[in-house]
């Protein structure tokens, strides 16, 4: 059953288990890399900047914890999509009662759009800082361009462009070296856990967890795996069901690389703001833009430009994932035709949801909705929704009837349930500690 309708890709047939060239390894990178990179969106950069500025290096060790958690959860989502032939929301529609399904999906949709709106404002603010012009033209330009790109450009072209956009994240790697960090101190804080029982430290830690392990990534990962299979000609669910060993192996290589890359970038952002802002007493910032402004006199114009323009690149990566995953959630929940590979006339509900989501996100900037408040409510919603979603994902990935021979291993299930527990504590702590000092 596990390989029903599954055909082997030509390159797999030619070289089953043989040595891979560099081009082979690069060709593997796709949905996992894109998903991991999109996690470092402008709101995530703001959170990591605040963490470095307010708490120095003390939270670096959390990234060693979140990396395997992200890899395990995203790997489960990929397997569910590949083995079942449909996305996460479609599986939930099949197995969950309506009273649980619809509130969960509505909460995910709301959190995604709020986050996308805050990210658009972050991109616009960064562009205004570097190029001038008021904020609203930038919101219009980015919003309409991203919506047009997703509606009228083929999935294959979208994937190839977005894949190259991940290189913009190296701006934060370069910046960390520009500010001359003490890497021995960084390494020490990376491996030695440190906890401060203060409201500020705990609130920031929970925000870091919430922005790193976030629901839209779960849906986006599974749906991108389905899109990849559609691009290979597997146009029906029956043809997509199951997976070959090579496909599962490649998916995990892709995901592990993407999640490690995502957390490495987060590490460099924390290091940059800890070395510059925290070390010089600038500990009260609210956004990445605040961090960039404070960075210029301490690290120079080059570091300031890299840090600021990097937010535009990350927004171009993340916003399509946010509004796109919302469109998939809606389309799979209501069983509409869906997919970025389909022309918009063949999937009006899917593309209509995508466009409406983008318009709502754009309107946030015109109604002067505080992006910090928006990110707070997005974090609250994500924190609440992530816990039951993670529990459902681990349950699905552990189900022999659904996953067959690709059921998650015991080690993966342990990591999965540990992630549920950690995120449950994070969700509770958001309410207990946010806003306190």
N, C-alpha and C positions, 0 to 999 in steps of 0.2 A: 504493500500500500504506500510505503514511504516514497516510492519513485514512480507513482502512477503518472503517465503522460509526460514524464520529464525526459527531455532530450539533452544529450551532452554537447556542450559548446565545442566548436571545431578545434580550438587550441587545447582543450582538455583531451580530445580524442587523439590528437597528434602527440601529446607529451604527457601521458597519465603518470603523475608522480615523479617526473623527471626534473632535472635542474631547471631553475627559472632564471631568465635574464632580467636585467634591471627594468627593461620595458614591461616585462610580465608583472613584476611587483608593482610598478606604477599603475598598470591597467587594473589591478585589483582594487585600488583605492577609489572609492566612489561614495555610496550612501553613508558609510560610517565616518569617513573623513568630513563630508559635508555636514552631517549632523553634529559631530564633535565641534567643528569650527563655528557653526551657527550658535552654539551654546555660549561662546564668548561675544555676546551682543553688547550694544552700548550700555544696557542696564547692568549686564554682568560686569563690564569693565568698571562701571561706577561702583558696584559692590566691592570688587577686588581693590579698587583705588581707596575706598573708605577703609577697608580692612588693613591695608598697608599703612595708611596715614594715621589711623587711630590706634592700632595695636602692634605696629612694627612687624617683625618677622614671626610673631607668636602663633599665627594661624597657618603657617606653611605646612605643618604636619597633617592638617586636615586634608590637604590635596592628595597625600599618599593614601588616605582613607577613601576619598571619593573616587579616585581613579579606578580601582577594581570594582567598586560598587556600580559606577557608570558602565564599565565594560560588561559586567554581568547582566545588568538590566537591559542595556541596549542589545546585547547579544541575544537575550531571550525574545525581545521584540522582533529582531530580525528573523529568528527562527520561526516564530509564530507566523509572520508574514510569508516566509518562503514555504513552509510546510503546509499551511492551510490554503495558500493561494490568494488570500484576501488580507486587508489591513486589520489593525487592532480593533477599531470601532465596530467593524462588521462582525468580528468574532464575539465582541461584547454584546452586540445586538442579538446574536444567536443564543447566548448562554445566560445573560443577565435578565432579571425581571425589569419591567418598564419603570417601576417606581425608583429603582436604583440607577438604571441606564440614563434616563433623560436628565435628571439633575446633575449627574457626573459630566455628561457631554456638554450641557449648558454652561457649567462652571469652567470647563476647559476652554470652551469658545470665548467666554468673557475674559478669562485671564490672558489668553493669547492676544486678543485684540487690544486690551489695555496695555499689555507689554509692547505690542507693535507700535501703538501710539506714543508711548514713552520713548521707544527707540527712534522713531521718526523725529521727535523733538530733539533728541540727543544728536542725531545726525545734522539737523538744521542748525542747532546751536554751535556745533563744531565748525560747520561750513561758514557760518557768520563770523566766527572768531578769526578764521584764516582769510576769507575772501571778502568779507563785508556783506552788504545787502541785509535787509530785514530777514527775520526768520521765516515768515510765511511763504515767500517764493521758493525757498529751499524745500519746505514741506510739500508744496504742490509739485515741484519738479521730481523729487524722489518718489513720492507716492504714486503719481501717474505713470512715471517711467517703470517702476517695479510692477504695477498692475498690468500695464501693456505687455511687458516682457513675459509675464506668466500666462497671460491669456492668448497671445498671438505667436509666441515662439515655441518651437517643438521642445519636448522634454530633453532630447539628446543635446540640443544646443544649450539649453538651460544648465544641464548637468556639467557640460564642458566648461562653460563660463564660470559657474559657481565654484567649480573645482580649482580654477586658477585664482579666484578671489581669496581663497584661503591663505594665499601668500601675503595678503595684507596684514595678517596677524603677526608676521615677523617684525613689523614695526615695533611691537612691544618687547620682543627679544633684543633687538638692536638697542632700544632705549635703555634697557637694563644694563647693557655693557657700557653705554655712554656715561652713565652716572657712577661707574666704578664701584660696584658693590664688593663687599668682603665675602667671597664665595665660601670660605671655610665657615664663617658665621651662618651663612645661608644654609649650608649642608647640615650644620648642627641643629638648627631649628626645624629642618625638614624631617629629621629622624627622631628627635626628642619631643614627645608630646608636652604641651604647655596649656594649662587651663587657668583662667582667672575667673573667680566667682563674683564678677561684677556685672551689672545690667548691661553696660556698654559692650563689654567683651562678648558676653553670651548672646546679646541681640545680633551683633555683627557676625558671630559664628553661625547663628541660625540663618541669617540672610545669605551667607556664603553657601551653605548647604542647599538652601532653597533655590538659589539662582544657578547652581551647578547641576542638581538632579531635578529636572523640571518636566512637567507632563507633556508639553508639546513635542519634546524630543522622542518620547515613546511612540506617539502616533506617526511622526515624521519618518522615523527609522523604518517602521513596518511598511509604510506606504511607499517609500523610496525603493525598498526591496521588491515590492510588487511592480512598480514602474520599470525597474531594471528587467524583470522577467517579461513584461509586456514588450519592451524594446527588443527582446530576443525572439519575438514572434509568438509567445505563449499568451494568446489573447483570450483564452477561456480559463475559468477557475480550475477545471479538471486538468488542463495542460500545466497549470502552475503548481498543482499540489505535489508535495514531496520535495525532496532535495537530494542531490548527490553528495558524496563525501567531500569532493573537491569544492562544491559550491558552499557548503557549510564552513569548510576550512577557510576559504577565501573571505567569506563574510566576517569571520572572527578576526582574521588578520586586519581587514579593513576597519572594523569597529575598534579593535584594541589600539591601532595606530591613531584613529580619530580621537578616542577618549584620552589617550596619553598626550597627544598634541594639544587638546583643549586645556588640560590641566597644567601642562608646561607653560602655555601662554599665560594662564592665570597666575602661575608662580612668578613669572617675570614682571607682571603688572604689580603684584604685591611687593616684590623686591624693589622696583623702581620707586614707588611711592614711600616705602619704608626708609630707603636710603636718603631720599631727598626731603620729603615733607615731614615724616615722623622724626627724623634725626635733627631737623631744624625747628621743631616745635609747632609745625603747622598740622594740627591733629583734628581740626574741625572743618571738614569738607562734606558736601552733600552729594556731589556729582563728579563724574570724570572730567567735566569742563572746569570745575573748581580745581581739580588736581592739575590739569594742564596749565591753568593760569599761574598757580603757585610754583609749577615746575620750571617755568621759563627763567626767572631770575636765579634759580639754584643750579640748573643744568644746561641752560643755554637755549637759543632759538631752535637749533636742530632737534633737540629732544622734545621741545614743545610742539613743533610741527609734526613729528612722527607720532607722538601720543595723540594729538588732536585728529589728524587725518586718518589714523588707524580706526577711529570710531566710525568714520564714514564707510570704510571698507567692511567693517564688521556688521554695520547696519544693513548694507547691501546683501550680506550673507544671511542674516538672521530674520529680517522682516518677511522675505518670501517663505521661510520655514514656518514662521508664526501664522501668517494668514493662510498659507497653503495647508498646514495641518488642520486649521479650523475648518477649511473647506472639505477636507477629507472626512473629518469627524462628522460634519453635518450630512454629507452625501452618503457615508456608510451607515449612519444611524437611520436615515430615511430611505435607504436603498435606491439612491439616484445613480444615474450613470456618472462616472467620475474618472479622473486621470488627466495628468498634464500632457499625456500623449494624444488625447482626443481633441479634435477641433471643438471650439467653444459652442458651435451650434448643436453638437451631439451630446453635450453635457451642460445644459444651461443652468441647472440648479447648482452644480459644482462650481462653475465659473462665476455665477451670480453671487454665491456666498463669498467667494474669494474677493470679488470687487467690492461688495458691501462691507466686508471686513476691513479692506484697505481704506474705504471712504470714512468709516467710523474712526479708524486710527488717525486719519488726516484731520478730521474734525476736532479731535482732542486738542490739537495745536491752535486751532482758531478760537476755541472757547476758553483758551488760557487755563486749561486744567493743569494743575501743578504736577509736573512729571514725577516728583518725589512721592507725592501722595498716590499717584497712579501706580508707581512701582510698589508702594506699600501694599495697596489692595491687591495688586497682582500677586505679590509674594504671599499674602494671606490666602488667597484663593488657591494658588499653586500648592502651598503647604498643606491645606486641607485636602485638596483633591488628589495629591500625589500618593497619600497613604493608602486609600482604598484601591487606586489604580495599580500601585505597585503590588498590592496583595493579589489582585486579579491576574496581573502579568505573571507573577511567580506561580500562581495556581495553574494558569493555562500552560506555562512552560513545563510544569511537573506532571501534566495530565497525559497518561499513556494513550488514551483514546484519541486525543487531538494530535499529539506530537509523535506517536509511534516510536520508532527507534531513536528519534531525535529529542526525546525527553531530556530535560536539563539534568546534569549530573548532581550527585549528592553535594559536592562542594559548591556548585553554582546555586543550588537551592538554599544552602546555609547562608551564603553571601546575600542571596535575594531576600530572605526573611530578616537578616540582620539590617539590610537597607530599609525595609519596612519599619523596623523598630527605631532606627536612627531618625528617619524622617518623621515618624510619629512624635518623637520627643521634640524635634525641630518645630513641628506644627503647633504643639502646645506652648513651646517657649516663645513663639512669635507673639502670642497673645499675652503671655506673662511679662515679657521683658521689653517689647517694642515701645520706644518713646521714653523709657526710663534712663536715668544716668547714674 
